[in-house]
Amino acid sequence: MAGIGDTVFAMTEWIRTTPMVDFALWLSTKEICEWVQSHSFMVPILQMIHIFAIAMGFGSVVLFNLRLVGRGGTDTTVTQSAHRYLPWMKWSLLVLFISGVGMVLGDPVRLLVNPVFWIKIVLFVVAMIVSIVHLKTVSRKTKTSPTWDATTSGSIAIRSSAYGLIILWLLIMAGGRFMAYAPM
């Protein structure tokens, strides 16, 4: 049975057979990429912005979802927590996207041919889909009953998706850290 390292290496070998390599090489010759690469301050600044946005987004996700499962912030209603944390989540996602694109432009070949990068992107898309469904469900509940409390009348699905989103964010952050160590 193959270990995680063997699986990631096999994914790297597979990515090398796809048009992604040619695309990454083509992208790296574009003026915007050359500009980002030629300004040594850009990538570290983009990384700092990305990390701050992760902290903002993850903190909001954790605080809101812990409120949903009754593990924190129980002095406020779910509706109040949603009004407090959802704008932070939305803005952090926008900043994450913009800074992430900037970092890809800074080193497209290293990132676009990296299997851990793609695992992270897939997890991010899954997290967004789960978040949309999760938040629509919570929004529906709070609209019909503004004082609704997920801890007393919450479904298993809402609680599961609350914990699941926290876990997905942890995996996404771990993926960001492990990208530097993937075989190239």
C-alpha positions in Angstrom: 0.0 0.0 0.0 1.3 3.4 -1.0 2.0 6.0 1.7 1.0 9.7 1.5 4.4 10.6 0.1 4.2 8.0 -2.7 0.7 9.2 -3.6 1.8 12.8 -3.7 4.8 11.8 -5.9 2.5 9.9 -8.2 0.2 12.9 -8.5 3.2 15.0 -9.4 4.2 12.6 -12.1 0.6 12.6 -13.4 0.4 16.5 -13.4 3.6 16.5 -15.5 1.8 14.6 -18.2 -1.0 17.2 -18.5 -1.2 20.5 -20.3 -0.8 22.3 -17.0 3.0 22.3 -17.4 2.8 24.1 -20.7 0.3 26.5 -19.3 2.4 27.3 -16.2 5.5 27.8 -18.4 3.5 30.1 -20.8 2.0 32.0 -17.8 5.5 32.5 -16.3 6.6 34.5 -19.4 3.8 37.0 -19.1 4.6 40.6 -18.2 2.5 40.5 -14.9 4.4 37.4 -13.7 7.7 38.9 -14.6 6.7 42.1 -12.7 5.8 40.2 -9.6 9.0 38.1 -9.8 11.2 41.1 -10.4 9.9 43.0 -7.3 11.3 41.0 -4.4 8.9 42.6 -1.9 5.8 41.4 -3.7 5.6 37.7 -2.8 6.4 38.3 0.9 3.7 41.0 1.0 1.2 38.8 -0.8 2.0 36.0 1.6 1.5 38.2 4.7 -1.8 39.5 3.3 -2.8 35.9 2.5 -1.9 34.8 6.1 -3.9 37.7 7.6 -6.9 36.8 5.5 -6.6 33.2 6.5 -6.6 34.2 10.2 -9.6 36.5 9.6 -11.6 33.9 7.7 -10.7 30.9 9.9 -11.3 32.9 13.1 -14.8 33.9 11.8 -15.6 30.4 10.7 -14.5 28.9 14.1 -16.4 31.5 16.2 -19.6 31.3 14.1 -19.6 27.6 14.0 -18.8 27.1 17.6 -21.8 29.4 18.3 -23.9 27.1 16.2 -22.9 24.0 18.2 -23.2 25.7 21.5 -19.5 25.7 22.3 -19.0 29.5 22.4 -20.7 32.9 22.1 -23.9 31.6 23.6 -24.7 35.0 25.0 -25.7 36.0 21.4 -28.3 34.6 19.1 -27.3 32.7 15.9 -28.7 35.7 14.0 -26.5 38.1 15.9 -23.5 35.9 15.4 -24.2 35.6 11.7 -24.4 39.4 11.3 -21.2 39.7 13.2 -19.0 37.1 11.5 -20.4 36.6 7.9 -19.0 39.9 6.6 -15.6 38.9 7.9 -15.8 35.6 6.2 -16.9 37.1 2.9 -14.2 39.7 2.8 -11.5 37.3 3.8 -12.5 35.0 0.9 -12.1 37.9 -1.5 -8.7 38.8 -0.1 -7.6 35.2 -0.1 -8.6 34.8 -3.7 -6.8 38.0 -4.8 -3.6 37.4 -2.8 -3.6 33.7 -3.9 -3.8 34.7 -7.6 -1.0 37.1 -6.9 1.2 34.4 -5.4 0.5 32.1 -8.3 1.6 34.9 -10.6 4.8 35.1 -8.6 5.8 31.5 -9.2 3.3 29.8 -11.6 5.5 26.8 -12.5 6.2 25.8 -8.9 2.6 26.1 -7.8 0.6 25.0 -10.8 2.6 21.7 -11.1 2.4 21.1 -7.3 -0.1 18.4 -6.3 -0.6 19.8 -2.8 -1.6 23.1 -4.4 -4.4 21.3 -6.3 -5.4 19.3 -3.2 -5.7 22.6 -1.4 -7.7 24.2 -4.2 -10.1 21.2 -4.3 -10.6 21.4 -0.5 -11.2 25.1 -0.9 -13.9 24.6 -3.5 -15.5 21.9 -1.3 -15.4 24.3 1.7 -17.1 27.0 -0.4 -19.8 24.6 -1.5 -20.4 23.3 2.0 -20.3 26.9 3.3 -23.0 28.0 0.9 -25.3 25.1 1.7 -24.6 25.5 5.4 -25.2 29.2 5.5 -28.4 29.0 3.4 -29.7 26.4 5.8 -28.8 28.5 8.9 -30.2 31.6 7.2 -33.5 29.8 6.4 -33.8 28.8 10.1 -33.0 32.2 11.4 -35.5 33.9 9.0 -38.3 31.7 10.2 -37.3 32.1 13.8 -34.9 35.0 14.6 -34.3 33.5 18.1 -33.6 30.0 16.8 -30.7 28.3 18.6 -29.0 25.5 16.8 -27.9 24.0 20.2 -31.4 23.3 21.2 -33.1 22.6 17.9 -30.3 22.2 15.5 -30.1 19.3 13.1 -27.3 16.8 12.9 -26.6 18.1 9.4 -26.0 21.7 10.7 -23.8 20.5 13.5 -21.9 18.1 11.2 -21.3 20.8 8.6 -20.2 23.3 11.4 -17.5 20.9 12.6 -16.8 19.8 9.0 -16.1 23.4 7.9 -13.6 23.9 10.8 -11.8 20.7 9.7 -11.8 21.7 6.1 -10.2 25.0 6.9 -7.6 23.2 9.0 -6.8 20.9 6.1 -6.6 23.9 3.7 -4.2 25.7 6.0 -2.1 22.5 6.3 -2.1 22.2 2.6 -0.7 25.7 2.3 2.1 24.8 4.6 2.9 21.5 3.0 3.1 23.0 -0.6 6.7 23.9 0.0 7.6 20.2 0.7 5.8 18.5 -2.2 8.0 16.7 -4.8 8.6 18.8 -7.9 
